[in-house]
């Protein structure tokens, strides 16, 4: 790392006079989108897509809502040329979609590009040549004037070829490639020379694309460069200023967002940021960032799992599990405090009529991109807490764990995850919960119990229980009165030779679902010697017997724990 000294700033800042963009708080409308997945993205794949894959991916981009799609560099290879011809000849381009083709500013390439476009209804012809100081010096060995001449001659030739195809509607786009390494006054000079040749009008605007071909600066510098260009370009009202950020510094999304604030009208990018080196700007992140601010992105990512599946199928790339909005784990909360806040937020939202999404830790509603709370939000591992475990049991199995019980249950489950060194599925969480707490009839089992109103009861709560009990290998038939059902059962158990010493702490019950034939769940907490507390859970079609099962489970847990001590 001692070699940092050989690097220096390679871009050309424009100063503080071009920072009006910094006064804006947010983007208020979606830019025009142009997908370059089939060109920029495709050329970056280790195994580029074949003809069939490109056609299917094109259809998917159309379905997603893209109205401009760069389909390739038709003069570069037979596959690119045939793909474009297939789209045109088979009528695969919808009337409201414009394809875009890329061409260098070289006569024979421009000629072949227009040959490939023969018969197209509408297309954008995208001309580029590199303008940066480093490229002029090291690659081309040309002066500023000579590079300007390359751009001008290409612009003239494209205009001439377009005029020979009156049945096709052509729009023109120019990119000073390696814009970020170009002196800003020179970049404006080259763009303006092209603009003057193409003569844009309100009905046929010209696209000036300002790419961060290599990201060189912090995002605010790029934004100021865009603002500078917007103020120095000829005929600005008849231009569409387009941005094409790459992600070399990991700031492509920030570059694009600040660039839009600075005057950009259009974004060229790819799904999930696939592209050369570290990739292009990720259109999904940009679009969903707008969505999260209440702005219609004009693209449909409502079924994100399908977007991911399609992207991975045709590109051979994998979407990282932490990729914004699309990754499998982006909504997952393992942290106990996060789970607790999310679970409480969900419950609060259920009980309040809300117009806006405000759930802690979730910038958007996962359901809006086709994800599920149950499988995608609360995940259980050794870092999880009481709220997450309770949420899983309620959402999947209908158990509304009492708040005083949640801490003990949470520690039990995450301890199991810690020992196994793995995430626990909802099925595994329920299995451990059921094994530890629910209907435990091991040492003590009340095999039958009937209740009748006590004849001598002083209140309506007085009952008598008649029950059969098995304690280890001993069986008893016992009756006893009580103020309530559980009190009667407790009094009956005290008639056995065994020492049932405990007191009730709390009790809760509920139906496991809205179905009138569903089971009921009951929760009992008792206190044993030295103040230790034990929870038991009972289920049964009869809520009274569910409560009896809960008491029996608590007593069996108490017996096991005290025996261990």
DORODREN-986797 format. One record per residue (C-alpha): residue in one letter; x negated, y, z. Coordinates in steps of 0.02 Angstrom, whole numbers, padded with zeros to 5 digits, always signed. Layout:
BEGIN
aXYZ/...
// end
This chain:
BEGIN
x+00000+00000+00000/x-00152+00114-00005/x-00116+00138-00190/x+00025+00262-00160/x-00096+00397-00211/x-00089+00350-00394/x+00095+00396-00407/x+00164+00570-00430/x+00328+00650-00478/x+00363+00613-00662/x+00524+00711-00682/x+00562+00894-00710/x+00669+00976-00575/x+00772+01127-00622/x+00777+01216-00455/x+00910+01279-00336/x+01002+01382-00467/x+01090+01225-00526/x+01173+01158-00371/x+01353+01215-00387/x+01399+01030-00385/x+01349+01024-00201/x+01500+01130-00153/x+01620+00993-00206/x+01678+00866-00078/x+01739+00724-00188/x+01785+00668-00364/x+01966+00706-00405/x+01992+00603-00563/x+01916+00452-00648/x+01787+00482-00785/x+01804+00400-00954/x+01729+00226-00940/x+01621+00139-01069/x+01568-00039-01035/x+01395-00083-01100/x+01403-00263-01035/x+01397-00333-01211/x+01244-00234-01261/x+01140-00167-01116/x+01201-00304-01000/x+01187-00443-01127/x+01009-00402-01178/x+00957-00415-00996/x+01017-00595-00977/x+00891-00735-00977/x+01008-00825-01097/x+01110-00697-01194/x+01292-00739-01231/x+01334-00834-01389/x+01470-00778-01510/x+01613-00867-01421/x+01560-00801-01251/x+01545-00623-01316/x+01719-00631-01391/x+01795-00697-01230/x+01702-00568-01125/x+01761-00430-01244/x+01941-00487-01218/x+01915-00484-01031/x+01847-00307-01036/x+01999-00252-01136/x+02114-00337-01010/x+02025-00246-00869/x+02068-00079-00949/x+01912-00019-01040/x+01954+00094-01186/x+01775+00109-01246/x+01662-00043-01260/x+01485-00045-01329/x+01483-00209-01424/x+01301-00214-01473/x+01158-00163-01585/x+01219-00238-01751/x+01054-00207-01842/x+00955-00298-01707/x+01003-00479-01743/x+01120-00591-01841/x+01219-00634-01683/x+01250-00450-01649/x+01299-00418-01830/x+01415-00569-01842/x+01497-00526-01676/x+01544-00353-01738/x+01607-00421-01904/x+01711-00552-01812/x+01794-00419-01704/x+01838-00315-01856/x+01889-00452-01979/x+01995-00549-01853/x+02086-00395-01788/x+02025-00419-01610/x+02005-00233-01571/x+02165-00157-01499/x+02220+00008-01575/x+02191+00101-01411/x+02012+00034-01391/x+01859+00107-01476/x+01707-00001-01501/x+01535+00078-01488/x+01378+00025-01581/x+01200+00075-01545/x+01071+00126-01674/x+00896+00197-01671/x+00860+00352-01773/x+00785+00253-01916/x+00860+00254-02092/x+00867+00066-02126/x+00943+00031-01955/x+01075+00166-01977/x+01116+00095-02149/x+01142-00082-02083/x+01244-00016-01937/x+01371+00063-02055/x+01374-00095-02160/x+01422-00191-02003/x+01559-00062-01968/x+01644-00078-02138/x+01833-00084-02117/x+01835-00033-01934/x+01981+00076-01882/x+01891+00177-01748/x+01714+00172-01680/x+01582+00272-01589/x+01412+00273-01672/x+01281+00295-01537/x+01116+00370-01597/x+00963+00376-01486/x+00779+00415-01487/x+00659+00434-01343/x+00611+00612-01293/x+00510+00596-01132/x+00335+00665-01114/x+00264+00491-01077/x+00346+00413-01231/x+00291+00556-01345/x+00114+00544-01280/x+00088+00357-01260/x+00210+00267-01376/x+00239+00379-01527/x+00091+00498-01523/x+00206+00635-01585/x+00234+00817-01541/x+00395+00894-01477/x+00432+00957-01651/x+00407+00786-01729/x+00522+00700-01604/x+00652+00835-01632/x+00641+00800-01819/x+00676+00614-01787/x+00837+00657-01695/x+00893+00783-01825/x+00863+00667-01973/x+00958+00527-01888/x+01104+00643-01849/x+01113+00700-02031/x+01108+00523-02097/x+01246+00464-01981/x+01357+00609-02035/x+01328+00566-02217/x+01369+00381-02196/x+01526+00421-02095/x+01588+00536-02235/x+01579+00388-02356/x+01707+00291-02252/x+01863+00403-02249/x+01976+00260-02193/x+01877+00239-02032/x+01881+00359-01886/x+01706+00388-01818/x+01647+00482-01665/x+01465+00520-01635/x+01359+00499-01479/x+01180+00553-01451/x+01062+00499-01313/x+00893+00578-01278/x+00827+00413-01212/x+00715+00429-01058/x+00805+00592-01023/x+00747+00595-00841/x+00565+00602-00895/x+00597+00742-01021/x+00568+00927-00993/x+00743+00997-00970/x+00725+01142-01091/x+00664+01020-01224/x+00805+00896-01188/x+00930+01038-01215/x+00841+01092-01374/x+00851+00917-01451/x+01032+00890-01400/x+01083+01060-01467/x+01000+01025-01634/x+01104+00866-01649/x+01262+00954-01591/x+01241+01090-01723/x+01229+00958-01861/x+01381+00860-01802/x+01489+01016-01774/x+01607+00950-01640/x+01787+01010-01632/x+01933+00990-01512/x+01998+00845-01618/x+01830+00760-01639/x+01720+00789-01488/x+01538+00737-01483/x+01470+00630-01341/x+01305+00686-01268/x+01241+00544-01161/x+01110+00590-01030/x+01034+00427-00969/x+00928+00394-00817/x+00842+00266-00927/x+00720+00250-00784/x+00779+00322-00618/x+00640+00440-00562/x+00713+00560-00437/x+00829+00572-00290/x+01012+00584-00343/x+01030+00770-00309/x+00891+00808-00434/x+00979+00707-00569/x+01141+00800-00530/x+01054+00968-00548/x+00981+00912-00714/x+01157+00868-00774/x+01222+01038-00717/x+01078+01122-00809/x+01119+01029-00968/x+01305+01068-00955/x+01263+01253-00946/x+01139+01250-01091/x+01225+01138-01218/x+01305+01219-01370/x+01493+01206-01394/x+01516+01132-01220/x+01706+01137-01229/x+01701+01013-01374/x+01576+00895-01293/x+01596+00743-01183/x+01447+00735-01065/x+01411+00553-01030/x+01299+00477-00895/x+01204+00314-00907/x+01110+00286-00743/x+00994+00139-00713/x+00960+00074-00539/x+00769+00075-00524/x+00777+00170-00359/x+00936+00084-00299/x+01032+00247-00319/x+01127+00223-00483/x+01297+00240-00401/x+01244+00398-00309/x+01168+00466-00469/x+01331+00436-00561/x+01443+00510-00426/x+01339+00667-00405/x+01320+00678-00593/x+01509+00681-00612/x+01520+00820-00484/x+01390+00913-00588/x+01493+00905-00747/x+01485+00728-00814/x+01644+00671-00902/x+01603+00491-00943/x+01508+00341-00872/x+01419+00203-00964/x+01386+00053-00853/x+01414-00131-00822/x+01513-00245-00709/x+01414-00276-00550/x+01270-00172-00620/x+01192-00305-00731/x+01058-00230-00843/x+00872-00211-00879/x+00754-00215-00729/x+00859-00175-00575/x+01013-00149-00682/x+01136-00018-00740/x+01259+00077-00635/x+01393-00037-00564/x+01560+00018-00635/x+01657-00088-00511/x+01579+00002-00363/x+01608+00172-00444/x+01789+00132-00485/x+01829+00058-00314/x+01746+00205-00227/x+01872+00316-00317/x+02012+00196-00269/x+01960+00207-00085/x+01980+00397-00096/x+02154+00387-00167/x+02104+00416-00349/x+02170+00304-00488/x+02014+00227-00567/x+02107+00180-00728/x+02030+00005-00721/x+02111-00152-00650/x+02011-00243-00518/x+02163-00303-00420/x+02108-00485-00439/x+01926-00470-00389/x+01898-00658-00368/x+01948-00680-00551/x+01832-00537-00602/x+01688-00622-00511/x+01730-00792-00584/x+01737-00725-00763/x+01578-00622-00744/x+01480-00770-00674/x+01548-00887-00808/x+01492-00783-00957/x+01333-00704-00891/x+01261-00847-00790/x+01227-00720-00652/x+01287-00736-00472/x+01375-00599-00377/x+01285-00571-00212/x+01396-00610-00062/x+01366-00432+00002/x+01396-00346-00166/x+01515-00200-00132/x+01698-00244-00156/x+01664-00406-00253/x+01552-00510-00139/x+01628-00653-00040/x+01573-00579+00126/x+01605-00393+00101/x+01762-00396+00208/x+01700-00530+00328/x+01677-00481+00509/x+01572-00597+00618/x+01532-00471+00755/x+01644-00485+00906/x+01673-00298+00923/x+01713-00282+00738/x+01834-00427+00746/x+01921-00356+00897/x+01941-00186+00816/x+02005-00259+00652/x+02128-00375+00739/x+02196-00232+00845/x+02204-00121+00694/x+02303-00251+00598/x+02424-00271+00742/x+02441-00082+00760/x+02478-00066+00575/x+02613-00200+00586/x+02700-00102+00722/x+02689+00069+00640/x+02757+00138+00477/x+02599+00201+00393/x+02572+00281+00223/x+02382+00272+00227/x+02255+00136+00262/x+02154+00169+00420/x+02101-00003+00484/x+01931+00004+00572/x+01785-00072+00475/x+01889-00102+00318/x+01871+00042+00193/x+02009-00033+00084/x+02146-00162+00108/x+02070-00329+00051/x+02239-00378-00021/x+02222-00237-00149/x+02081-00333-00233/x+02158-00504-00214/x+02075-00556-00052/x+02160-00631+00101/x+02144-00575+00282/x+02149-00752+00346/x+02004-00819+00241/x+01904-00663+00201/x+01908-00545+00349/x+01887-00633+00517/x+01748-00764+00512/x+01688-00861+00664/x+01506-00892+00711/x+01395-00870+00863/x+01412-00680+00852/x+01601-00683+00856/x+01709-00627+00999/x+01874-00654+01085/x+01974-00550+00963/x+01916-00646+00810/x+01952-00818+00881/x+02125-00762+00940/x+02159-00687+00768/x+02115-00850+00679/x+02227-00953+00794/x+02373-00834+00772/x+02358-00809+00584/x+02331-00992+00541/x+02420-01087+00678/x+02540-00967+00764/x+02460-00969+00938/x+02471-00796+01018/x+02331-00815+01145/x+02365-00713+01304/x+02241-00570+01323/x+02172-00634+01491/x+02132-00802+01409/x+02042-00732+01256/x+01872-00699+01335/x+01853-00876+01402/x+01912-00950+01237/x+01797-00836+01136/x+01643-00886+01235/x+01689-01069+01218/x+01707-01063+01029/x+01556-00957+00989/x+01452-01066+01106/x+01497-01215+00998/x+01449-01118+00842/x+01284-01070+00922/x+01241-01250+00967/x+01288-01312+00794/x+01202-01167+00707/x+01346-01145+00586/x+01500-01044+00545/x+01659-01127+00605/x+01804-01145+00486/x+01980-01106+00547/x+02012-01294+00553/x+01860-01319+00664/x+01910-01175+00778/x+02082-01250+00800/x+02011-01423+00829/x+01899-01360+00970/x+02041-01258+01045/x+02160-01405+01039/x+02033-01527+01112/x+01990-01411+01256/x+02160-01337+01304/x+02313-01413+01221/x+02419-01557+01292/x+02279-01634+01395/x+02356-01789+01476/x+02195-01879+01523/x+02187-01892+01714/x+02362-01830+01752/x+02515-01862+01642/x+02697-01823+01676/x+02775-01955+01565/x+02956-01902+01593/x+03043-01754+01674/x+03224-01700+01688/x+03291-01546+01776/x+03456-01507+01859/x+03521-01359+01951/x+03489-01368+02140/x+03652-01384+02238/x+03579-01290+02385/x+03490-01159+02284/x+03513-00982+02344/x+03487-00911+02170/x+03519-00960+01990/x+03335-01005+01972/x+03344-01154+02091/x+03312-01322+02005/x+03269-01501+02050/x+03149-01604+01946/x+03154-01792+01929/x+02993-01853+01850/x+02879-01998+01819/x+02695-01966+01847/x+02537-02061+01804/x+02379-02010+01897/x+02232-02114+01839/x+02301-02291+01858/x+02435-02246+01987/x+02616-02215+01937/x+02747-02122+02039/x+02930-02074+02026/x+02959-01910+02118/x+03094-01779+02144/x+03075-01606+02215/x+03165-01438+02214/x+03090-01272+02167/x+03128-01090+02127/x+03095-01129+01944/x+03043-01271+01832/x+02855-01257+01860/x+02879-01227+02046/x+02982-01386+02057/x+02849-01485+01962/x+02714-01416+02078/x+02812-01464+02232/x+02838-01639+02163/x+02653-01663+02127/x+02613-01616+02307/x+02712-01768+02363/x+02583-01882+02285/x+02430-01943+02384/x+02319-01832+02277/x+02266-01659+02330/x+02340-01534+02207/x+02276-01373+02282/x+02303-01222+02167/x+02409-01069+02142/x+02491-00996+01987/x+02410-00842+01911/x+02507-00810+01751/x+02623-00889+01624/x+02669-00849+01443/x+02770-00933+01307/x+02827-00911+01127/x+02889-01005+00975/x+02753-01060+00856/x+02856-00998+00707/x+03022-00919+00666/x+03094-01090+00621/x+03227-01141+00746/x+03160-01319+00741/x+02979-01270+00772/x+02878-01312+00925/x+02856-01193+01069/x+02691-01148+01149/x+02663-01111+01333/x+02509-01047+01425/x+02476-01073+01610/x+02333-01007+01715/x+02302-01077+01888/x+02173-01037+02021/x+02077-01173+02110/x+01949-01170+02248/x+01827-01025+02259/x+01940-00922+02147/x+01898-01016+01987/x+02034-01002+01854/x+02091-01133+01730/x+02197-01113+01575/x+02306-01246+01496/x+02412-01242+01340/x+02565-01349+01308/x+02669-01378+01152/x+02837-01463+01134/x+03003-01441+01044/x+03076-01399+01215/x+03003-01240+01290/x+03026-01308+01468/x+02928-01464+01429/x+02798-01359+01338/x+02772-01263+01501/x+02756-01427+01597/x+02626-01487+01472/x+02532-01323+01494/x+02526-01346+01684/x+02468-01526+01664/x+02331-01470+01542/x+02273-01336+01664/x+02268-01461+01807/x+02170-01587+01704/x+02046-01451+01655/x+02030-01402+01837/x+01999-01584+01886/x+01863-01606+01753/x+01775-01444+01794/x+01774-01475+01981/x+01715-01653+01953/x+01569-01586+01851/x+01524-01470+01993/
// end
